[in-house]
């Protein structure tokens, strides 16, 4: 494994376990088995290292999420598969997930990869809303309704407040997302 990758992995773990403020470059360097020079060759400072760890975690998450949503056969499969994949990814990538539940560093939202991901998801959503399978809502609201409960469960589980693994609740949360976002859902109005 290349030294840069070792540094990223060591930083990911340190940031997840200690937080961005308490993790030190010395701890990260030591955990990666890297010299001071190697660390500063790849990352000019701790803020840049944190941003790159955060971007790496986000890109990995988005790649997995988009793989199941983008390849889905229909809107129902995409919505429910997205929730299940979110929860699977959290359970299998706890350090990365901890990083992503921490403060987002400046500039990540504006990155090319994040903009492309958001364009793909928006295009996918508009296509399914266009023929009436899902509700025609703003993407910000779609995001909150689609993944909000799964994200909150994930945060609570990562902090140790929820005991059941995300995989145990995945089907229930996936069904709830579909019930909320489906255009054919019942509204309770007479």
Secondary structure, DSSP 8 states (H G I E B T S, - for coil): --HHHHHHHHHHHHHHHH-TTT--HHHHHHHHT--HHHHHHH-SSHHHHHHHHHHHHHHHHHHHHHHHHHT-SSHHHHHHHHHHHHHHHHHH-HHHHHHHTS---TTSTTSHHHHHHHHHHHHHHHHHHHTTSB----HHHHHHHHHHHHHHHHHHHHTTS--S-HHHHHHHHHHHHHHHHBTT------
